[in-house]
Amino acid sequence: MGLDSRDYTYSTQPGYHFTGPRSMSVQIVLVTGGVYLLQLLLKGPFTSALALYDHWYTQPWQVYRLLTYGFLHSPSGIEHILLNMFGLWMFGRQVEQRYGRQEFLSFYLSAIILAGVVWTVSDTAFGNRGAWVLGASGGVVAVLILYALNFPQQKVLLYFVIPIPMWVLAAFIVLSDLFGATHQTESNVAFTAHLGGAAFALIYYRTGWSPGRLLTGLFSGLPSPRKSRLHIHDPSSPEGHDANDTNDTNARQPLNEQVDAILKKIQAEGQDSLTRNERLLLERASREYQKKRP
């Protein structure tokens, strides 16, 4: 039985309400698309003001470039942004479901920043003065690698034709970037930024470390869905009171306290913010209430 078939009911205020997309990954795609339109309208000065230059650290107040470059794309062709945003949309939604909206945003911002740091260090070490980089590729590669770490046997289509396990695609991408980074080529691809994103994905998967949690407030103004109140109905409670009623003596039990905490999280951040363990706990609570039925 799914969540919708259990004793969980939703109540929303009546009337028409304009709401943004629930998925944080879709919101990032929309924001990045909006920035791209500004690039096309405002031309070179806008892009130059936000791109990441290899010598940005000589002017520390330009540290913001470590983040803003990840929302820019080449204005000379649409392929750059289309490929990145398709990858983010394709793999980001399921990663977001696994970790929650806010945690996914934290991870993505961290990946962009650390990919930029790795690119800066490598370009400085190799003496490539005057180079600059833009694009979400470092963050998107991080999302793809994290997806592969969580779902290694998931089948994907290489070149939209050849079915392969996800771990094979991830290995192929990392090895391709390693080859590109260690061989002199005339490609404009920032291979080291990709590798930085991939390395961060592995670190995050192993440790949960995500410095981007300090930056998630930057997106607090993004459109968010109207929060729906989630009630858990306990059929055995007197007069049909909800199980989260503070007057219900069962609410003092450990399981109900955990459920109450999850309900507050849903109220504040939406259902998409729930982790897998929190969803499982709600299902467990539903089964407990089902058992109380006469």
N, C-alpha and C positions, 0 to 999 in steps of 0.2 A: 504493500500500500504506500502510496506517495504521501507527501506532506499535506496536499490539498484534500485527501480523503480522510484525514484524521480530525480530531476535535479542535482544529484551529480555524477560527473565523476572523475575517478582516472587516474593519469598519472604516469608511472614509467619509469625509464631509461631502454633502451633495453639491452638485453644480459642476460647471466646466472649469478645469484648471489646466493651464499650460505648464507642462513639465518637461525637463530635459531628459536625455537618455539615461537609463539606470547604470549602464556599464561605464566604468571609468575608462576602459580602453577605448570605447567609442567616443567618449568626451575628449580624450587626448587626440584622437584622429581629427575631430572637428576643430579643436583649437589649432592643431598643426596646419590644417587646411586653411583656416582663417589667417594665420601668419603668412602662409604662402601667397594668399591673395594680396596681402599688404606688400609683400616683396614685389609682386608684379605691378602694383599700383605706384609704389613709392620708389621703385627702381633701386639702383646701386647703393645710395647712401644708407638706406634702411638695413640692407643686408650687411654692409660693412660695419655698421654700428653694433651688430649682434653676433657676427661670426667669431670663431675662435682662432686667434693668431698664436703662432708658436712662442712669441715673446711677450704674451700678455702679463706674465708674472713680473716683468720689469715695471709695470704700472699696476700695483696690487688692487687698486680700486676697480680695475676691469675684470675682477674675478667672476662677475656675473656672466661673462662670456662662456664659462664652463657649463652653464645651464642653457643659455639662450641659443647657442649654436645648434642644439639638438632639436629645435623647432623650426629651423630654416632648411631649405632645400634649394637645389640648383634651379634658378629661374630660367635657364636656357632650354629646359626640357622637362616634361611632366613625368617622365619615366622614373626619375629619382624618388619623388614623393609617392607616386603610385605604388612602387615596389615596397617601400618602407611601410606605408600605411596598410597595405594589404597584409603584410607579414604581421604587423601589430594586431590588426583585427582578427586574423586567422588564429594566431596562437595566444594572444593576450586575453581573450575572453575566458578561456578555460583556466589559465593561470590565475586570473582574477577570481574566478569561482573558488579555486583552491585556497587562496590566501586572503581574500576580502578586498574590497574597493580601496580603502585607505592604504593598506599594506602594499597593494599592487602599485599604487601611485608612488609610494615611498621607494619601492624597488626600482621602478622605471626612472625616476629622477636620479637616484643614486647611480644607476648604470650609465646614464648620459654623462654625469659629472666625472665618474671614475674613468670612463672611456676617454674623455677629453684629457684627463690628467696623464693617462698612459700614452696617448698620442703626443702630448706636449713633451714628456720626458724622452720618448724615443726620437722625436724630430730634433730636439735639442742635442741629444747624444750623437746623432749622425750629422749635425751641423747644417740642417736644412733651414737656414735662416730665411724669413719672409714668407714661409708657407702658412696657409690657413685652411680651416676645415669647417664644414657645415653638414648637417643632416642627422637624422635619428637612427642611423644604422647601428651605432654602438648600443643604444638602448634596445632596438629591435632584436639584435643578435642575442643580447642578454635574455630577453623574453623567450626567444626560441630555444636557447640552451636550457633555461629553467623548465620549460615545457618538456623538453627531452628527458631531463633528469626525473621529472615526476611521472611521465608517461612514455617510457623508453620503447615499449612495444607497439605504440599507436601507429597505425599505417598511414602514410602520407604518399602523395604522388610526386616523384621527382620529375621536374619539367612538365608537371601536370599529366604525365603518362605512366611512369614506372612506379609501381607500388613498392615502398621500402619501409622498414621500421624507422621510427623517429630518431632512434639513437644513431642510425646510419647517416641520416641527413645531417644531424648535428656534427658528427665526426667529419663528414665531408666538408662542411662549412669551415670548421676549425682548421683542418689540414690545408684547405685552400687559402685561408688567411695567413697561416704560417708560411706557406710557400711564397705568397705575395709579399709578406713582410721581410723575408730573408733573401729575396732576389730582386735585383735592380730591374724594375719595369717602368714603363712610361704611363702606367695606369694612374688615374686620379682617385682611386679608391684608397681610403684611409684604413689599411689593413690592421694597423696597430690599435686603432680605436675599436675595431671589431673584436680583436683579441682581448682588449681591456674589458669590454662588455661581457665576453664569454667567461673570463676569469672571475669577474665579480659574481656572475650567476652561480658558479660553482662554490665560491666562498659563502654566498648567501644561503645556498641549499644546505651547506654543511653546518653553518654557524648561526644563520638568521641575522647577521650583521647588516644594517641598512642605514647609513648616515642620512639618507634622504628623508627620514622621518621628521627631521627638523625643518624641512621645506614644504611639507604637504599643506601647510597653511596658506601657501601661495595660491592654491586652487580652491580655497574655501568659497570663492565667489562664483564658481561654476554652477550652471543649472543643475538642480538635483530633483529627483522625484519627490512628490508630496508624500510624506511619511504616513503610512497606514498603521493604525493601532492593531496589534496582534493580541487576541485574547485566547487563553486556553480554558476550555469549558470542562469542568469536572461534573459529570452527571450525578455523582453521589453527594455533591455539596447541597446544603439546604437552600430551597427557593431558587435553585439554578444559578447560584453565585459563581463568578469566575474563580478559577483556581488561584489567580494572582490577587484576589481580594485580601486586603491587609487584615480583615476581620476573620478570615478563614484560619482555623488553628493549624491546618496542614501547611500553610505558607511558611510556618516556622521550621519545617523539615528541610534538611540539607538539599535534597533534589529540587524542591520548590524554590529555595533561595537561588540556586544556580539558574533555574528557569527565569526567575524574576530579573536576574542580571542580564540574561540574554535578551529578554523583552525590552529592557531599557536600551540595550545596544541597538536593537532593531528600530526603536522609536527615534534614536538619535542619528543613526547612520544608514538605515534601510536594511532589508533582508540580504542584499548582496554582500554585506559586510561580514556575514557569518562565516566562520571557519568550518571545516568539515566536522571537527569534534563537536562544535556547538550545534550543528544540524543533527548530528547523531544523538546528542543529549535531548533535543526537543522531541525526536522520534521516540526515544526511550520514555520520556515523560508522557507522551501520548499513549504509549502502550500501558503504562501504569494506570492512567485514568480509564482506559478501556476495561481493564480488569475489574475496576470498581463497579461497573454496571451490573445491575441485578440480573 
